[in-house]
Amino acid sequence: MALFPLTPGLHPLGQYDVVNTEVSSLLGGEVLTFTTASRTNTLTEQAAFDAEDGYIFDATAPIANRPATTRASTASQVPLFLCDDGSAVGYGTYFGVMIGGVVGIGTSVAGSTTLGPSTVFGSGKATLWDKPGLYAVSTDAVASDFITTISTGASAGLAPGTSIGFGNSTDIGKLAHNSCANKVASSGVANFVEFESAPTTQSMASLVTTSPRLLGATEVFNRVVIWFHSGLGVRTL
């Protein structure tokens, strides 16, 4: 459950506070945008210090509000970013699962997956990626009907270059295409490239890998590769 930047040299915009109602449910790979939240800390909404220092107050209520990030749900929201939550097993230490410290401790169970808190759970912040480039998103973090047949990668005739946007309702902020039931019209933020069969333990430290197909192994299409253009390209969907 994570975002995987694939273009060498990409750098994130920074880490930004997430509205508290979404902290525990972010998977990584969702489309996020800015919103406002109260500057008064409460049990349901608490501020987290951002990467670029301080808060820019909402002009309509400069004393009461501050910016925070939330899942995108309408085509009119700007700017748009890809969320990096880093909760996948084997995601590595690049803005992902940390090593050391109370929050970063991961616990392994023999024969099972690695357990431990995601980046946003420990800090209340998500790393936002705004640069155009190739990214992969694990298939468990896209719209529920993005892929129709996981073993073959079938998905309503998707072809390279197809516009990719995001969903609303139960798929809010998750990558979606035109055949997805909960798509948001004119929300295109990327273009489809391919379905990828990638090692589940690949991290940013492994920029070059051999695909299972070339080794004669069974392919499991567990990532969606997109060209992210931040909503600055074709917005139709």
N, C-alpha and C positions, 0 to 999 in steps of 0.2 A: 504494500500500500504506500506508494511513494511516487515522487517525480524524479526522473533521471535526466539531467542535462547531458546531451550527447555531443554538442559542438564544443571542441576544445577552446578554452579561453573565455568562455562565458562567465560573467560575474553577476551575482544577484544585486538587486537594488538595495536591499538591507532587510533588517528584521523589524516588524511592525506589530503593534498591539492588535489582538483579535478580540472581538466582542465575546464576552464570557460564555454566552449561550452556545457558541460554536467550538470552543476550545477542545472539548472532549470528543468531538465527532469529526474533525478534519482528518482526512486520509492522506492528502498530498496529491497534487495534480489538479485540484479544483481551481476554478477561475475566481479570483478575489478582486474586490474593489474597495474604495474608501466609503466610510459612513461616519456618523457622529455618535458619540457616547457621552454620558455624563462625566463631568470632571470630579464629581463627588463620589468617592469610593463607597460602595455598598457591598453586601454579601453577594449580590447578583451581578455586579459590574465593577470590576477593579482595574485600575490603570496599570499598564506595564511600560517601563521605560523603553523608548524606541532607539534605533540605531543612530538616528540623526539628531537626537537631543530635543527635548522640549515638545510642546504641542502647539499647533496652530489652531487658534480658537475659531469656532463656527461664527461667521460674520453676523448671523442673525441673532445669536445669543452668546456673545463673547465670554461671558462669565460662566455660563452653565455647561458648555459643550467642548469636546475635544475630538480629533479624528481617531478613528479606529478602522480596522479592516473587517470585511464581511464577505460572504459568498455573493457573487454577482447573480442577479435574478431578472434583470430587465436589460433590453438592448440599449437603453439610453445612458446606462452607467459608464462613467469613465473616470480615471484611467483603469486599465485592466491588467491583472498580473496572474502568473501561475504560482500556486502555493506549493511550497516545499515543506512538508511536515516531517519527512524522514522517519516513518514508523515501520518501514519494511525490514524484514529479517535480512541481515547481511548488507544493509544499505551503506554501511561504512561510517566514517567520522566526518565527512564533508557536509556540514550543516545538517547532519542527520543524527543517528544514535550516537551519543557521546560515550566516552570511556572515562571512568573515574568520577568521583563526586557522588553525592547522594542521588541527584536527579539522573545522572548518567549511568548508574549501575544497571547492567542487564543481567538477567538470570537465565541460565540455560537449563532445560529439562531434558534428560537423556531421551533421545528418540523423538523429540518434539521440537518446537520452534523456540527462538530466543524471545524472552519476555522482557519487558521494561518500558518505561515511559517514552513517549515521542518528544521531539523538540518542543513543540508548542505546549505540551502538558507541563513541562518544567518551567517555562518562562512566560507563558501567556502570550507569546509572540510567534508569528509565522515568518519564514523567510520568503520574500517576494521576488520573483524573477520577471523582469520586464523586457529583456533583450531579445530581439528576433533571433531565431535559431532552431536547431533540431532538439526536441525533447521527447522523452518516452514517459508514458503514464501507465502504471500497472492496471490491468483490466478489471481489478476489483474496485477501482476508484473512479470509473467512468459511469455514464448513465446505465441503468440496469438492463436496458435493451440495446445497448451499443453493439454488442456482438450476439449473433443468433446461434452460432455453432462454434464453441470455443476450440474444439479439436481441429477445425479446418480454417478458422479465422473468418468464416462467412459472416457478412454483416450487411445485408440489404444492398449488395452490389457496390460497395464502396470502392472507389478507384483513386489512385494517386492524384492529388490536387483537389479532391472533394472538400468543400468548405466544412469546417468543424466549428461549432459554437458551444453553447452550454445550456443546461436544462433548468427547469424550475420545479416547483412542487416537491415530490420526494427525491428528485434528482437535482436539486438546486445547486448551481455552481459547477456541476460535473460536466465533463466534456460530452457533447451530444452531436448527432448529425441529423439530417432532414427526416429520416425515417423513425427517429426516436419519439415516443409519445409525448414526453415532457419537454421537448425542445423549446427554446425561446427564439421566435422569428427574428431575423436580421441580427443575430448575436455572434456572427462569425469572428473568431479570434485566431484561427489557425487553418491550415490545410492538411488533410490526411496524407501520409506518406506510405505507411505499411503497418501490418501487424508483425511484431517481432517475437521470435522464440529466443528468449535470453536466459542465461543462468540466473537462478534466484539469488545467488550470492554475489553477483556482480556489483561493484561499487564504483565510485568516481576514480578509484585508484586503478581500475581496469578499463582503460579507454579502448583497447583492442581485444576482441574476443573472437573465437571461432564458433559459428552458429552450429546448433545441433544437427541441422540438415546436412552440412558438409562432413559431419562425422558419422553419418548414417544413423543417428539417434532419433528417437521419436520427438517430434516437435510439439510443443505446447505453447500456443500463442498467448503469452502472458503480459504483453505490453503493446500499447498503441503508440506508434511513432508519428509525431506531428511536426509541421513547421509553424512555430508560433510567431504571429506578427502583431500581437498586442492589440488586435482590433483595429489596426491602422490600414489593413488591406481590405479585401472583399468581405462585407458584413452580411451578405445575403446567406440564407440558410433555408 
